[in-house]
Amino acid sequence: MLLALTVHHQSVHLVLNYSLSIIESFCLKMIYEVKQQISHLLITKKSRDGRCSGEVRIHSAIVRPAHAKR
């Protein structure tokens, strides 16, 4: 499964049929920790239904989604 991330004005638009909860709890938190220039990042996660994997493409040096502000 492919997970496409597009960065616009420090906001991330998620495209694909992943649940938003999985994205926020797993994928994006990994991306926050990186904060470096990356062309793509391969991620894998085990779920109750089995194994799900995804590919995250980042088009920005630092990804800071607007909803991530605390």
Distance bins in CASP14 RR format, pairs under 12 A and 6 or more apart:
PFRMAT RR
TARGET T0000
AUTHOR 0000-0000-0000
RMODE 2
METHOD distances of the structure
MODEL  1
1 15 0 0 0 0 0 1 0 0 0 0 0
1 16 1 0 0 1 0 0 0 0 0 0 0
1 17 1 0 0 1 0 0 0 0 0 0 0
1 18 1 0 0 1 0 0 0 0 0 0 0
1 19 0 0 0 0 0 1 0 0 0 0 0
1 22 0 0 0 0 0 1 0 0 0 0 0
1 23 0 0 0 0 0 1 0 0 0 0 0
1 27 0 0 0 0 0 1 0 0 0 0 0
1 42 0 0 0 0 0 1 0 0 0 0 0
1 43 0 0 0 0 0 1 0 0 0 0 0
1 44 0 0 0 0 0 1 0 0 0 0 0
1 45 0 0 0 0 0 1 0 0 0 0 0
1 47 0 0 0 0 0 1 0 0 0 0 0
1 51 0 0 0 0 0 1 0 0 0 0 0
1 52 1 0 0 1 0 0 0 0 0 0 0
1 53 1 0 0 1 0 0 0 0 0 0 0
1 54 1 0 1 0 0 0 0 0 0 0 0
1 55 0 0 0 0 1 0 0 0 0 0 0
1 56 0 0 0 0 0 1 0 0 0 0 0
2 14 0 0 0 0 0 1 0 0 0 0 0
2 15 0 0 0 0 1 0 0 0 0 0 0
2 16 1 0 0 1 0 0 0 0 0 0 0
2 17 0 0 0 0 0 1 0 0 0 0 0
2 18 0 0 0 0 1 0 0 0 0 0 0
2 40 0 0 0 0 0 1 0 0 0 0 0
2 42 0 0 0 0 0 1 0 0 0 0 0
2 43 0 0 0 0 0 1 0 0 0 0 0
2 52 0 0 0 0 0 1 0 0 0 0 0
2 53 0 0 0 0 1 0 0 0 0 0 0
2 54 1 0 0 1 0 0 0 0 0 0 0
2 55 1 0 1 0 0 0 0 0 0 0 0
2 56 0 0 0 0 1 0 0 0 0 0 0
2 57 0 0 0 0 1 0 0 0 0 0 0
3 12 0 0 0 0 0 1 0 0 0 0 0
3 13 0 0 0 0 0 1 0 0 0 0 0
3 14 1 0 0 1 0 0 0 0 0 0 0
3 15 1 0 0 1 0 0 0 0 0 0 0
3 16 1 0 1 0 0 0 0 0 0 0 0
3 17 0 0 0 0 1 0 0 0 0 0 0
3 18 1 0 1 0 0 0 0 0 0 0 0
3 19 0 0 0 0 0 1 0 0 0 0 0
3 20 0 0 0 0 0 1 0 0 0 0 0
3 22 0 0 0 0 1 0 0 0 0 0 0
3 23 1 0 0 1 0 0 0 0 0 0 0
3 26 0 0 0 0 0 1 0 0 0 0 0
3 27 1 0 0 1 0 0 0 0 0 0 0
3 28 0 0 0 0 0 1 0 0 0 0 0
3 30 0 0 0 0 0 1 0 0 0 0 0
3 31 0 0 0 0 0 1 0 0 0 0 0
3 40 0 0 0 0 0 1 0 0 0 0 0
3 41 0 0 0 0 1 0 0 0 0 0 0
3 42 0 0 0 0 0 1 0 0 0 0 0
3 43 1 0 0 1 0 0 0 0 0 0 0
3 44 0 0 0 0 0 1 0 0 0 0 0
3 45 0 0 0 0 0 1 0 0 0 0 0
3 52 0 0 0 0 1 0 0 0 0 0 0
3 53 0 0 0 0 1 0 0 0 0 0 0
3 54 1 0 1 0 0 0 0 0 0 0 0
3 55 1 0 0 1 0 0 0 0 0 0 0
3 56 1 0 1 0 0 0 0 0 0 0 0
3 57 0 0 0 0 1 0 0 0 0 0 0
3 58 0 0 0 0 0 1 0 0 0 0 0
4 12 0 0 0 0 0 1 0 0 0 0 0
4 13 0 0 0 0 1 0 0 0 0 0 0
4 14 1 0 0 1 0 0 0 0 0 0 0
4 15 1 0 1 0 0 0 0 0 0 0 0
4 16 1 0 0 1 0 0 0 0 0 0 0
4 17 0 0 0 0 0 1 0 0 0 0 0
4 18 0 0 0 0 0 1 0 0 0 0 0
4 23 0 0 0 0 0 1 0 0 0 0 0
4 27 0 0 0 0 0 1 0 0 0 0 0
4 40 0 0 0 0 0 1 0 0 0 0 0
4 54 0 0 0 0 1 0 0 0 0 0 0
4 55 0 0 0 0 1 0 0 0 0 0 0
4 56 0 0 0 0 1 0 0 0 0 0 0
4 57 1 0 0 1 0 0 0 0 0 0 0
4 58 0 0 0 0 0 1 0 0 0 0 0
4 59 0 0 0 0 1 0 0 0 0 0 0
5 11 0 0 0 0 0 1 0 0 0 0 0
5 12 1 0 1 0 0 0 0 0 0 0 0
5 13 1 0 0 1 0 0 0 0 0 0 0
5 14 1 0 0 1 0 0 0 0 0 0 0
5 15 1 0 0 1 0 0 0 0 0 0 0
5 16 0 0 0 0 1 0 0 0 0 0 0
5 18 0 0 0 0 0 1 0 0 0 0 0
5 23 0 0 0 0 1 0 0 0 0 0 0
5 27 0 0 0 0 1 0 0 0 0 0 0
5 28 0 0 0 0 1 0 0 0 0 0 0
5 30 0 0 0 0 0 1 0 0 0 0 0
5 31 1 0 0 1 0 0 0 0 0 0 0
5 38 0 0 0 0 0 1 0 0 0 0 0
5 40 0 0 0 0 1 0 0 0 0 0 0
5 41 0 0 0 0 1 0 0 0 0 0 0
5 43 0 0 0 0 0 1 0 0 0 0 0
5 54 0 0 0 0 0 1 0 0 0 0 0
5 55 0 0 0 0 1 0 0 0 0 0 0
5 56 1 0 1 0 0 0 0 0 0 0 0
5 57 1 0 0 1 0 0 0 0 0 0 0
5 58 1 0 0 1 0 0 0 0 0 0 0
5 59 1 0 0 1 0 0 0 0 0 0 0
5 60 0 0 0 0 1 0 0 0 0 0 0
5 63 1 0 0 1 0 0 0 0 0 0 0
5 65 0 0 0 0 1 0 0 0 0 0 0
6 12 1 0 0 1 0 0 0 0 0 0 0
6 13 1 0 1 0 0 0 0 0 0 0 0
6 14 0 0 0 0 1 0 0 0 0 0 0
6 15 1 0 0 1 0 0 0 0 0 0 0
6 16 0 0 0 0 0 1 0 0 0 0 0
6 56 0 0 0 0 0 1 0 0 0 0 0
6 57 0 0 0 0 1 0 0 0 0 0 0
6 58 0 0 0 0 1 0 0 0 0 0 0
6 59 1 0 0 1 0 0 0 0 0 0 0
6 60 0 0 0 0 1 0 0 0 0 0 0
6 63 0 0 0 0 0 1 0 0 0 0 0
6 65 0 0 0 0 0 1 0 0 0 0 0
7 13 0 0 0 0 1 0 0 0 0 0 0
7 14 0 0 0 0 0 1 0 0 0 0 0
7 28 0 0 0 0 0 1 0 0 0 0 0
7 31 0 0 0 0 0 1 0 0 0 0 0
7 38 0 0 0 0 0 1 0 0 0 0 0
7 56 0 0 0 0 0 1 0 0 0 0 0
7 57 0 0 0 0 1 0 0 0 0 0 0
7 58 1 0 0 1 0 0 0 0 0 0 0
7 59 1 0 1 0 0 0 0 0 0 0 0
7 60 1 0 1 0 0 0 0 0 0 0 0
7 61 0 0 0 0 1 0 0 0 0 0 0
7 62 0 0 0 0 1 0 0 0 0 0 0
7 63 1 0 0 1 0 0 0 0 0 0 0
7 64 0 0 0 0 1 0 0 0 0 0 0
7 65 0 0 0 0 1 0 0 0 0 0 0
7 66 0 0 0 0 0 1 0 0 0 0 0
8 59 0 0 0 0 1 0 0 0 0 0 0
8 60 0 0 0 0 1 0 0 0 0 0 0
8 63 0 0 0 0 0 1 0 0 0 0 0
8 64 0 0 0 0 0 1 0 0 0 0 0
8 65 0 0 0 0 0 1 0 0 0 0 0
8 66 0 0 0 0 0 1 0 0 0 0 0
9 60 0 0 0 0 0 1 0 0 0 0 0
9 63 0 0 0 0 0 1 0 0 0 0 0
9 64 0 0 0 0 0 1 0 0 0 0 0
9 65 0 0 0 0 0 1 0 0 0 0 0
9 66 0 0 0 0 1 0 0 0 0 0 0
10 59 0 0 0 0 0 1 0 0 0 0 0
10 60 1 0 0 1 0 0 0 0 0 0 0
10 61 0 0 0 0 0 1 0 0 0 0 0
10 62 0 0 0 0 1 0 0 0 0 0 0
10 63 1 0 0 1 0 0 0 0 0 0 0
10 64 1 0 1 0 0 0 0 0 0 0 0
10 65 1 0 0 1 0 0 0 0 0 0 0
10 66 1 0 0 1 0 0 0 0 0 0 0
10 67 0 0 0 0 0 1 0 0 0 0 0
10 68 0 0 0 0 1 0 0 0 0 0 0
10 69 0 0 0 0 1 0 0 0 0 0 0
11 28 0 0 0 0 0 1 0 0 0 0 0
11 60 0 0 0 0 0 1 0 0 0 0 0
11 63 0 0 0 0 1 0 0 0 0 0 0
11 64 0 0 0 0 1 0 0 0 0 0 0
11 65 1 0 1 0 0 0 0 0 0 0 0
11 66 1 0 1 0 0 0 0 0 0 0 0
11 67 1 0 0 1 0 0 0 0 0 0 0
11 68 0 0 0 0 1 0 0 0 0 0 0
11 69 0 0 0 0 0 1 0 0 0 0 0
12 20 0 0 0 0 0 1 0 0 0 0 0
12 23 0 0 0 0 1 0 0 0 0 0 0
12 24 0 0 0 0 0 1 0 0 0 0 0
12 27 0 0 0 0 1 0 0 0 0 0 0
12 28 1 0 0 1 0 0 0 0 0 0 0
12 31 0 0 0 0 1 0 0 0 0 0 0
12 32 0 0 0 0 0 1 0 0 0 0 0
12 56 0 0 0 0 1 0 0 0 0 0 0
12 57 0 0 0 0 0 1 0 0 0 0 0
12 58 0 0 0 0 1 0 0 0 0 0 0
12 59 0 0 0 0 0 1 0 0 0 0 0
12 60 0 0 0 0 1 0 0 0 0 0 0
12 62 0 0 0 0 0 1 0 0 0 0 0
12 63 1 0 0 1 0 0 0 0 0 0 0
12 64 0 0 0 0 1 0 0 0 0 0 0
12 65 1 0 1 0 0 0 0 0 0 0 0
12 66 0 0 0 0 1 0 0 0 0 0 0
12 67 0 0 0 0 1 0 0 0 0 0 0
12 68 0 0 0 0 1 0 0 0 0 0 0
13 20 0 0 0 0 0 1 0 0 0 0 0
13 23 0 0 0 0 0 1 0 0 0 0 0
13 59 0 0 0 0 0 1 0 0 0 0 0
13 63 0 0 0 0 0 1 0 0 0 0 0
13 65 0 0 0 0 1 0 0 0 0 0 0
13 66 0 0 0 0 0 1 0 0 0 0 0
13 67 0 0 0 0 0 1 0 0 0 0 0
14 20 1 0 0 1 0 0 0 0 0 0 0
14 21 0 0 0 0 0 1 0 0 0 0 0
14 22 0 0 0 0 0 1 0 0 0 0 0
14 23 1 0 1 0 0 0 0 0 0 0 0
14 24 0 0 0 0 1 0 0 0 0 0 0
14 27 0 0 0 0 1 0 0 0 0 0 0
14 28 0 0 0 0 1 0 0 0 0 0 0
14 31 0 0 0 0 0 1 0 0 0 0 0
14 56 0 0 0 0 0 1 0 0 0 0 0
14 57 0 0 0 0 0 1 0 0 0 0 0
14 63 0 0 0 0 0 1 0 0 0 0 0
14 65 0 0 0 0 1 0 0 0 0 0 0
14 67 0 0 0 0 0 1 0 0 0 0 0
15 23 0 0 0 0 0 1 0 0 0 0 0
15 56 0 0 0 0 0 1 0 0 0 0 0
15 57 0 0 0 0 0 1 0 0 0 0 0
16 22 0 0 0 0 0 1 0 0 0 0 0
16 23 0 0 0 0 1 0 0 0 0 0 0
16 27 0 0 0 0 0 1 0 0 0 0 0
16 52 0 0 0 0 0 1 0 0 0 0 0
16 54 0 0 0 0 1 0 0 0 0 0 0
16 55 0 0 0 0 0 1 0 0 0 0 0
16 56 0 0 0 0 0 1 0 0 0 0 0
16 57 0 0 0 0 0 1 0 0 0 0 0
17 23 0 0 0 0 0 1 0 0 0 0 0
17 52 0 0 0 0 0 1 0 0 0 0 0
17 54 0 0 0 0 0 1 0 0 0 0 0
18 24 0 0 0 0 0 1 0 0 0 0 0
18 25 0 0 0 0 0 1 0 0 0 0 0
18 26 0 0 0 0 1 0 0 0 0 0 0
18 27 1 0 0 1 0 0 0 0 0 0 0
18 28 0 0 0 0 0 1 0 0 0 0 0
18 43 0 0 0 0 0 1 0 0 0 0 0
18 45 0 0 0 0 1 0 0 0 0 0 0
18 47 0 0 0 0 0 1 0 0 0 0 0
18 52 1 0 0 1 0 0 0 0 0 0 0
18 53 0 0 0 0 0 1 0 0 0 0 0
18 54 0 0 0 0 1 0 0 0 0 0 0
18 55 0 0 0 0 0 1 0 0 0 0 0
18 56 0 0 0 0 0 1 0 0 0 0 0
19 25 0 0 0 0 1 0 0 0 0 0 0
19 26 0 0 0 0 0 1 0 0 0 0 0
19 27 0 0 0 0 0 1 0 0 0 0 0
19 45 0 0 0 0 0 1 0 0 0 0 0
19 47 0 0 0 0 1 0 0 0 0 0 0
19 49 0 0 0 0 0 1 0 0 0 0 0
19 52 0 0 0 0 0 1 0 0 0 0 0
20 26 0 0 0 0 0 1 0 0 0 0 0
20 27 0 0 0 0 0 1 0 0 0 0 0
20 28 0 0 0 0 1 0 0 0 0 0 0
20 65 0 0 0 0 0 1 0 0 0 0 0
20 67 0 0 0 0 1 0 0 0 0 0 0
21 27 0 0 0 0 0 1 0 0 0 0 0
21 28 0 0 0 0 0 1 0 0 0 0 0
21 45 0 0 0 0 0 1 0 0 0 0 0
21 47 0 0 0 0 0 1 0 0 0 0 0
22 28 0 0 0 0 1 0 0 0 0 0 0
22 29 0 0 0 0 0 1 0 0 0 0 0
22 30 0 0 0 0 0 1 0 0 0 0 0
22 43 0 0 0 0 0 1 0 0 0 0 0
22 45 1 0 0 1 0 0 0 0 0 0 0
22 46 0 0 0 0 0 1 0 0 0 0 0
22 47 1 0 0 1 0 0 0 0 0 0 0
22 48 0 0 0 0 0 1 0 0 0 0 0
22 49 0 0 0 0 0 1 0 0 0 0 0
22 52 1 0 0 1 0 0 0 0 0 0 0
22 53 0 0 0 0 0 1 0 0 0 0 0
22 54 0 0 0 0 0 1 0 0 0 0 0
23 29 0 0 0 0 1 0 0 0 0 0 0
23 30 0 0 0 0 0 1 0 0 0 0 0
23 31 0 0 0 0 1 0 0 0 0 0 0
23 43 0 0 0 0 0 1 0 0 0 0 0
23 45 0 0 0 0 0 1 0 0 0 0 0
23 52 0 0 0 0 0 1 0 0 0 0 0
23 54 0 0 0 0 0 1 0 0 0 0 0
23 56 0 0 0 0 1 0 0 0 0 0 0
23 65 0 0 0 0 1 0 0 0 0 0 0
23 67 0 0 0 0 0 1 0 0 0 0 0
23 68 0 0 0 0 0 1 0 0 0 0 0
24 30 0 0 0 0 0 1 0 0 0 0 0
24 31 0 0 0 0 0 1 0 0 0 0 0
24 32 0 0 0 0 0 1 0 0 0 0 0
24 65 0 0 0 0 1 0 0 0 0 0 0
24 67 0 0 0 0 1 0 0 0 0 0 0
24 68 0 0 0 0 1 0 0 0 0 0 0
25 45 0 0 0 0 1 0 0 0 0 0 0
25 47 0 0 0 0 0 1 0 0 0 0 0
26 32 0 0 0 0 0 1 0 0 0 0 0
26 33 0 0 0 0 0 1 0 0 0 0 0
26 43 1 0 0 1 0 0 0 0 0 0 0
26 44 0 0 0 0 1 0 0 0 0 0 0
26 45 1 0 1 0 0 0 0 0 0 0 0
26 46 0 0 0 0 0 1 0 0 0 0 0
26 47 0 0 0 0 1 0 0 0 0 0 0
26 52 0 0 0 0 1 0 0 0 0 0 0
26 53 0 0 0 0 0 1 0 0 0 0 0
26 54 0 0 0 0 0 1 0 0 0 0 0
26 56 0 0 0 0 0 1 0 0 0 0 0
27 33 0 0 0 0 0 1 0 0 0 0 0
27 34 0 0 0 0 0 1 0 0 0 0 0
27 41 0 0 0 0 1 0 0 0 0 0 0
27 42 0 0 0 0 0 1 0 0 0 0 0
27 43 1 0 1 0 0 0 0 0 0 0 0
27 44 0 0 0 0 0 1 0 0 0 0 0
27 45 1 0 0 1 0 0 0 0 0 0 0
27 52 0 0 0 0 0 1 0 0 0 0 0
27 53 0 0 0 0 0 1 0 0 0 0 0
27 54 0 0 0 0 1 0 0 0 0 0 0
27 55 0 0 0 0 0 1 0 0 0 0 0
27 56 1 0 0 1 0 0 0 0 0 0 0
27 57 0 0 0 0 0 1 0 0 0 0 0
27 58 0 0 0 0 0 1 0 0 0 0 0
27 63 0 0 0 0 0 1 0 0 0 0 0
27 65 0 0 0 0 0 1 0 0 0 0 0
28 34 0 0 0 0 0 1 0 0 0 0 0
28 41 0 0 0 0 0 1 0 0 0 0 0
28 43 0 0 0 0 0 1 0 0 0 0 0
28 56 0 0 0 0 1 0 0 0 0 0 0
28 58 0 0 0 0 0 1 0 0 0 0 0
28 63 1 0 0 1 0 0 0 0 0 0 0
28 64 0 0 0 0 0 1 0 0 0 0 0
28 65 1 0 0 1 0 0 0 0 0 0 0
28 66 0 0 0 0 0 1 0 0 0 0 0
28 67 0 0 0 0 1 0 0 0 0 0 0
28 68 1 0 0 1 0 0 0 0 0 0 0
29 35 0 0 0 0 0 1 0 0 0 0 0
29 43 0 0 0 0 0 1 0 0 0 0 0
29 45 0 0 0 0 0 1 0 0 0 0 0
29 56 0 0 0 0 0 1 0 0 0 0 0
29 63 0 0 0 0 0 1 0 0 0 0 0
29 65 0 0 0 0 0 1 0 0 0 0 0
29 68 0 0 0 0 1 0 0 0 0 0 0
30 38 0 0 0 0 0 1 0 0 0 0 0
30 41 1 0 0 1 0 0 0 0 0 0 0
30 42 0 0 0 0 0 1 0 0 0 0 0
30 43 1 0 0 1 0 0 0 0 0 0 0
30 44 0 0 0 0 0 1 0 0 0 0 0
30 45 0 0 0 0 1 0 0 0 0 0 0
30 54 0 0 0 0 0 1 0 0 0 0 0
30 56 0 0 0 0 1 0 0 0 0 0 0
30 58 0 0 0 0 0 1 0 0 0 0 0
30 63 0 0 0 0 0 1 0 0 0 0 0
31 38 0 0 0 0 1 0 0 0 0 0 0
31 40 0 0 0 0 0 1 0 0 0 0 0
31 41 1 0 0 1 0 0 0 0 0 0 0
31 43 0 0 0 0 1 0 0 0 0 0 0
31 56 1 0 0 1 0 0 0 0 0 0 0
31 57 0 0 0 0 0 1 0 0 0 0 0
31 58 1 0 0 1 0 0 0 0 0 0 0
31 59 0 0 0 0 0 1 0 0 0 0 0
31 60 0 0 0 0 0 1 0 0 0 0 0
31 61 0 0 0 0 0 1 0 0 0 0 0
31 62 0 0 0 0 1 0 0 0 0 0 0
31 63 1 0 1 0 0 0 0 0 0 0 0
31 64 0 0 0 0 1 0 0 0 0 0 0
31 65 0 0 0 0 1 0 0 0 0 0 0
31 68 0 0 0 0 1 0 0 0 0 0 0
32 41 0 0 0 0 0 1 0 0 0 0 0
32 56 0 0 0 0 0 1 0 0 0 0 0
32 58 0 0 0 0 0 1 0 0 0 0 0
32 62 0 0 0 0 1 0 0 0 0 0 0
32 63 1 0 0 1 0 0 0 0 0 0 0
32 64 1 0 0 1 0 0 0 0 0 0 0
32 65 0 0 0 0 1 0 0 0 0 0 0
32 68 1 0 0 1 0 0 0 0 0 0 0
32 69 0 0 0 0 0 1 0 0 0 0 0
32 70 0 0 0 0 0 1 0 0 0 0 0
33 41 0 0 0 0 0 1 0 0 0 0 0
33 62 0 0 0 0 0 1 0 0 0 0 0
33 63 0 0 0 0 0 1 0 0 0 0 0
34 40 0 0 0 0 0 1 0 0 0 0 0
34 41 1 0 0 1 0 0 0 0 0 0 0
34 43 0 0 0 0 0 1 0 0 0 0 0
34 56 0 0 0 0 1 0 0 0 0 0 0
34 58 0 0 0 0 1 0 0 0 0 0 0
34 60 0 0 0 0 0 1 0 0 0 0 0
34 61 0 0 0 0 0 1 0 0 0 0 0
34 62 0 0 0 0 1 0 0 0 0 0 0
34 63 0 0 0 0 1 0 0 0 0 0 0
34 64 0 0 0 0 0 1 0 0 0 0 0
35 41 0 0 0 0 0 1 0 0 0 0 0
35 58 0 0 0 0 0 1 0 0 0 0 0
35 60 0 0 0 0 0 1 0 0 0 0 0
35 61 1 0 0 1 0 0 0 0 0 0 0
35 62 1 0 1 0 0 0 0 0 0 0 0
35 63 1 0 0 1 0 0 0 0 0 0 0
35 64 0 0 0 0 1 0 0 0 0 0 0
36 58 0 0 0 0 1 0 0 0 0 0 0
36 60 0 0 0 0 0 1 0 0 0 0 0
36 61 1 0 0 1 0 0 0 0 0 0 0
36 62 0 0 0 0 1 0 0 0 0 0 0
36 63 0 0 0 0 0 1 0 0 0 0 0
37 58 0 0 0 0 1 0 0 0 0 0 0
37 59 0 0 0 0 0 1 0 0 0 0 0
37 60 0 0 0 0 1 0 0 0 0 0 0
37 61 1 0 1 0 0 0 0 0 0 0 0
37 62 0 0 0 0 1 0 0 0 0 0 0
37 63 0 0 0 0 0 1 0 0 0 0 0
38 55 0 0 0 0 0 1 0 0 0 0 0
38 56 0 0 0 0 1 0 0 0 0 0 0
38 57 0 0 0 0 1 0 0 0 0 0 0
38 58 1 0 1 0 0 0 0 0 0 0 0
38 59 0 0 0 0 1 0 0 0 0 0 0
38 60 0 0 0 0 1 0 0 0 0 0 0
38 61 0 0 0 0 1 0 0 0 0 0 0
38 62 0 0 0 0 0 1 0 0 0 0 0
38 63 0 0 0 0 1 0 0 0 0 0 0
39 55 0 0 0 0 0 1 0 0 0 0 0
39 56 0 0 0 0 0 1 0 0 0 0 0
39 57 1 0 0 1 0 0 0 0 0 0 0
39 58 1 0 0 1 0 0 0 0 0 0 0
39 59 0 0 0 0 1 0 0 0 0 0 0
39 60 0 0 0 0 0 1 0 0 0 0 0
39 61 0 0 0 0 0 1 0 0 0 0 0
40 54 0 0 0 0 0 1 0 0 0 0 0
40 55 1 0 0 1 0 0 0 0 0 0 0
40 56 1 0 0 1 0 0 0 0 0 0 0
40 57 1 0 1 0 0 0 0 0 0 0 0
40 58 1 0 0 1 0 0 0 0 0 0 0
40 59 0 0 0 0 0 1 0 0 0 0 0
41 53 0 0 0 0 0 1 0 0 0 0 0
41 54 0 0 0 0 1 0 0 0 0 0 0
41 55 1 0 0 1 0 0 0 0 0 0 0
41 56 1 0 1 0 0 0 0 0 0 0 0
41 57 1 0 0 1 0 0 0 0 0 0 0
41 58 1 0 0 1 0 0 0 0 0 0 0
41 59 0 0 0 0 0 1 0 0 0 0 0
41 63 0 0 0 0 0 1 0 0 0 0 0
42 53 1 0 0 1 0 0 0 0 0 0 0
42 54 1 0 0 1 0 0 0 0 0 0 0
42 55 1 0 1 0 0 0 0 0 0 0 0
42 56 1 0 0 1 0 0 0 0 0 0 0
42 57 0 0 0 0 0 1 0 0 0 0 0
42 58 0 0 0 0 0 1 0 0 0 0 0
43 51 0 0 0 0 0 1 0 0 0 0 0
43 52 0 0 0 0 1 0 0 0 0 0 0
43 53 1 0 0 1 0 0 0 0 0 0 0
43 54 1 0 1 0 0 0 0 0 0 0 0
43 55 1 0 0 1 0 0 0 0 0 0 0
43 56 1 0 1 0 0 0 0 0 0 0 0
43 57 0 0 0 0 0 1 0 0 0 0 0
43 58 0 0 0 0 0 1 0 0 0 0 0
44 50 0 0 0 0 0 1 0 0 0 0 0
44 51 1 0 0 1 0 0 0 0 0 0 0
44 52 1 0 0 1 0 0 0 0 0 0 0
44 53 1 0 1 0 0 0 0 0 0 0 0
44 54 1 0 0 1 0 0 0 0 0 0 0
44 55 0 0 0 0 0 1 0 0 0 0 0
44 56 0 0 0 0 0 1 0 0 0 0 0
45 51 1 0 0 1 0 0 0 0 0 0 0
45 52 1 0 1 0 0 0 0 0 0 0 0
45 53 1 0 0 1 0 0 0 0 0 0 0
45 54 0 0 0 0 1 0 0 0 0 0 0
45 56 0 0 0 0 0 1 0 0 0 0 0
46 52 1 0 0 1 0 0 0 0 0 0 0
46 53 0 0 0 0 1 0 0 0 0 0 0
47 53 0 0 0 0 0 1 0 0 0 0 0
47 54 0 0 0 0 0 1 0 0 0 0 0
56 63 0 0 0 0 1 0 0 0 0 0 0
57 63 0 0 0 0 0 1 0 0 0 0 0
58 64 0 0 0 0 0 1 0 0 0 0 0
58 65 0 0 0 0 0 1 0 0 0 0 0
62 68 0 0 0 0 0 1 0 0 0 0 0
64 70 0 0 0 0 0 1 0 0 0 0 0
END
